[in-house]
Each structure stands twice: as structure tokens, then as C-alpha cells.
Amino acid sequence: MFLHMQTFSRPRVFLWKGSEADLFDFHHYMNTTNTNIKLSLAHSRQQINFLDLTIFKGDNRLHTTICKKPTDSNTILHTNSFHPPRLSKNIPYGQLLHLRHICDQDQDLLLQSQAMSDRLREYHYKPHLITP
């Protein structure tokens, strides 16, 4: 079972091997040990979203992909902004490299890279900088 607990400053993900009842008991215990710290809890047997990635079970192992939250907006820097030109050259590389680090399955990486390339084109990035 995936477990996501978060305090004010540092979110954490754990794999829980006990029962769901034991998980709730543990969560309750953790929230009663210090009155200044309260932990939130999200759990699932199949997948969990954590920061900008989704961790899920498949083929008897864990996999990761990009997590798009409902509030996510396309906040890529537009090439017409007044930022230094080198930023516009490095953003596509950094965004696609980020996908490579998170997507552990090649087919998923290809789909996510294509979606990222489409977003970069919307913001007028040069085609030679966008090659996935």
C-alpha cells in the first residue's frame, strides 16, 4: 500500500506493508505524539501522486510518470518575454530531461515528451530546440 504523509515542511512517501487498520492506528498515533505537528494521510493500493510524479504498481514492480494536477497550468516561459535568450534555449532541454528522469517506461516517456513538445510549440520555441 502506498502512503503519503506530509508535515508543514517535508512531504514523504512510504510503502506500508501492514493492514489498513494498522495504518490508521499509526497515523493517529503520529498525530498525538506532538501537538504542534499534524500529518495528513493519503493512501492507495494501486497508485499515489507525490509532488510532480505518480507512483504506481505494474508488472510486479513500481513505475513512475508525471503527475498533472487539476490546477496545473502551462506556465512555461514564453519566448517573447524579456528574459535572457539563453533561458529560452535551455528550457526545452531542462523540461525534456526532467521527463526522462521521471518516466521510467519508454512508451510513457514518448507520450509525455510529445505533450511537452506541443506545449513548447505553443510558446513559440524553435523546432530544433524541441526535439524529444
Phi, psi and omega in degrees: 000134176280146181221129178239115177242143183222133170258186182299322188251332187223107175286149180222149174241136178231155168258123183257126182258352180276189180281165178294322178298318178296325178298313179295322177296317178298315179299315179299314179301314181298326180279352178255354182283330180218118184290345180273348182239126176237132180257137171268162184221129171229136182214156180199152176273345186249314184203161176211143175268135181218115184055243182254022178226157173248128177254128183217160179268141176189141179054039179060029176207173179267142178232161178228149175210176180286140176256122175254113180279153181303331181273359182296135175234159181283095186254029177290139181299128180286143182291343178274004180288170182266026177278161179303139182304330181296334177296315180296332179282328186269338183299311179302316180300313182296318180294316180290326176294321177301317177299318180300323182286330185266316184280114184266356177248132186301319181294320177295318177301318180297315179296314181293323178294321178295318178297318178295319178299319177298317179295320179295322177297323177301330181262018172065035173285143183294138184305323182290345177270348188258000186303115181287000000 
